[in-house]
């Protein structure tokens, strides 16, 4: 069960608004996720589903994940050195497998 489903409605709306504000501050974007209030007859699962859909459509999570995986470009000698190390490790692993050593 999702953690937001256990919260009261007012608390859940407040948490969603805070998350949206934090995302807006972190990414300095004007077109952030618009958080809407819960209707009287709307189920909690629908609010969570609607919020998740808006977050995905805004692209904030995709940008955050892309920035997490960003790696500084390496110089050619550094790339070659790392490739040599990888190749040696792979050859050692294959040699051990042929000998039956783990």
C-alpha positions in Angstrom: 0.0 0.0 0.0 1.3 3.4 -0.9 2.3 5.6 2.1 0.1 8.5 0.9 -3.0 6.2 1.0 -2.6 5.9 4.8 -2.6 9.7 5.4 -5.5 11.9 6.0 -6.8 13.8 3.0 -5.7 17.3 4.2 -2.2 16.0 5.2 -1.9 14.2 1.8 -2.7 17.4 -0.1 -0.2 19.4 2.0 2.5 16.8 1.4 1.8 16.9 -2.4 2.0 20.7 -2.4 5.3 20.7 -0.5 6.8 18.1 -2.9 5.8 20.2 -5.9 7.3 23.4 -4.3 10.5 21.6 -3.5 10.7 20.4 -7.1 10.1 23.9 -8.3 12.8 25.3 -6.1 15.3 22.6 -7.0 14.8 22.8 -10.8 13.9 26.5 -11.2 11.1 25.8 -13.6 8.0 27.8 -14.1 6.0 25.0 -15.6 6.0 22.7 -12.6 3.4 20.2 -11.6 0.1 21.9 -10.8 -1.4 20.3 -7.7 -5.2 20.2 -7.6 -7.4 19.7 -4.6 -9.3 16.6 -3.9 -13.0 16.5 -4.8 -15.4 15.3 -2.1 -16.2 12.1 -3.8 -12.8 11.3 -5.2 -10.9 8.3 -3.8 -7.4 8.6 -2.4 -6.0 6.3 -5.0 -7.3 8.6 -7.8 -5.4 11.6 -6.2 -2.2 9.6 -6.1 -2.6 8.3 -9.6 -3.4 11.9 -10.9 -0.4 13.3 -9.0 2.0 10.6 -10.4 0.7 11.2 -13.9 1.3 14.9 -13.7 4.8 14.4 -12.3 5.7 12.1 -15.1 4.2 14.4 -17.7 6.2 17.4 -16.4 9.5 15.5 -16.9 11.0 16.6 -13.6 11.9 13.0 -12.6 13.5 12.3 -16.0 15.7 15.4 -15.6 16.7 14.5 -12.1 17.6 10.9 -13.0 19.6 12.1 -16.0 21.6 14.6 -13.9 22.3 11.8 -11.4 23.9 9.6 -14.1 25.9 12.4 -15.6 29.6 11.6 -15.8 32.4 14.1 -16.6 34.0 13.3 -19.9 37.3 11.6 -19.6 40.4 12.3 -21.6 41.6 9.8 -24.2 44.5 8.4 -22.0 42.1 7.9 -19.1 39.6 6.0 -21.2 42.3 3.8 -22.6 43.7 3.0 -19.2 40.2 2.1 -17.9 39.6 -0.1 -21.0 42.8 -1.9 -20.4 41.9 -2.6 -16.8 38.4 -3.8 -17.8 40.0 -6.1 -20.5 42.4 -7.6 -18.0 39.7 -8.3 -15.4 37.6 -9.9 -18.1 40.5 -12.1 -19.2 41.3 -13.1 -15.6 37.6 -14.0 -15.0 37.5 -16.1 -18.2 40.7 -17.9 -17.3 39.4 -18.8 -13.8 36.2 -20.0 -15.3 38.1 -22.3 -17.7 40.1 -23.7 -14.8 37.0 -24.2 -12.7 38.0 -21.7 -10.1 35.4 -19.3 -9.0 
